[in-house]
């Protein structure tokens, strides 16, 4: 099924099951977050409240999402539920730093490292 057909089905309420390792878009999570397509039918890449990324890592425009998040001052990371998230870049609290280097919370891996083959 083409991406266009999946978008049309999602708009009609037929939501395909999301697979993070596919080329899909997580319409179910987007709808639960109150996300809707714009006038042109494009669905946003990220939930602005939670930072959840709706595109699977092999989605045709996932690379654009990664570039856009970085250009906007966000960092992407792999959350503890094995989902991709984005958050504003910031210094980590003092208790999360060791030896002058920031330490990520347990279970949160930068997307770049998580996707190495």
C-alpha positions in Angstrom: 0.0 0.0 0.0 1.4 3.4 -0.9 2.0 6.2 1.6 -0.7 8.3 -0.1 -3.2 5.5 0.4 -2.2 5.1 4.1 -2.7 8.9 4.6 -6.1 8.7 3.0 -7.1 5.7 5.2 -5.9 7.5 8.3 -8.0 10.6 7.4 -11.0 8.2 7.1 -10.3 6.8 10.6 -8.7 3.5 9.4 -5.4 3.5 11.3 -2.7 0.9 10.3 -0.7 -0.6 13.1 2.6 1.2 13.6 6.0 -0.5 13.2 9.0 1.6 14.2 11.2 -0.4 11.8 9.1 0.3 8.8 8.4 3.2 6.4 5.2 4.0 8.2 3.7 6.9 10.1 2.1 6.4 13.5 -1.4 7.7 12.8 -2.8 6.1 15.9 -0.5 8.0 18.3 -0.9 11.2 16.2 -4.7 11.0 16.5 -4.5 10.2 20.3 -2.4 13.3 20.7 -5.0 15.4 18.8 -2.8 15.8 15.8 -4.5 16.3 12.4 -3.2 16.8 8.9 -2.9 20.4 7.6 -5.0 21.7 4.7 -2.6 20.0 2.2 -3.0 16.6 3.9 0.5 16.6 5.5 0.7 15.1 9.0 3.2 16.7 11.5 6.4 14.7 12.3 6.3 15.3 16.1 3.9 15.7 19.0 4.7 19.2 20.3 3.7 18.2 23.8 5.6 14.9 24.4 8.2 15.1 21.6 7.1 11.7 20.2 8.2 11.3 16.6 5.4 9.8 14.5 7.6 8.7 11.6 9.2 5.3 11.5 12.9 5.3 11.0 12.6 4.1 7.4 9.9 6.6 6.4 10.8 8.3 3.1 11.2 11.7 4.9 12.5 10.6 8.3 15.9 12.2 7.3 14.1 15.5 6.8 12.6 15.3 10.3 16.0 14.6 11.8 17.5 17.6 9.9 14.6 19.9 10.8 14.7 19.0 14.5 18.5 19.6 14.6 18.1 23.0 12.7 15.4 24.0 15.2 17.7 23.3 18.2 16.2 20.0 19.1 17.9 16.7 19.8 16.4 13.3 19.0 16.8 10.3 21.3 15.5 6.8 21.7 13.1 6.8 24.6 12.7 4.0 27.1 9.7 2.5 25.3 11.9 2.1 22.2 10.3 5.1 20.4 12.0 8.1 18.9 11.5 11.5 20.7 12.8 15.0 20.3 13.5 17.7 22.9 15.0 21.1 23.0 18.8 20.8 23.5 19.8 21.7 27.0 22.4 21.1 29.6 21.6 18.1 31.7 21.2 18.7 35.5 24.4 18.5 37.5 23.6 15.1 38.9 23.5 13.7 35.3 27.0 14.9 34.5 30.1 12.9 35.1 33.7 13.9 34.3 32.6 17.1 32.5 30.5 15.1 30.0 26.7 15.0 30.0 25.2 11.6 30.8 21.9 10.6 29.3 19.2 9.1 31.5 19.2 5.3 31.5 17.3 4.0 28.5 17.7 7.1 26.5 20.1 6.7 23.6 20.8 9.3 20.9 19.1 8.4 17.7 22.4 8.4 15.8 23.8 5.7 18.0 20.6 3.7 18.2 20.5 3.3 14.4 24.1 2.2 13.8 24.1 -1.1 12.0 
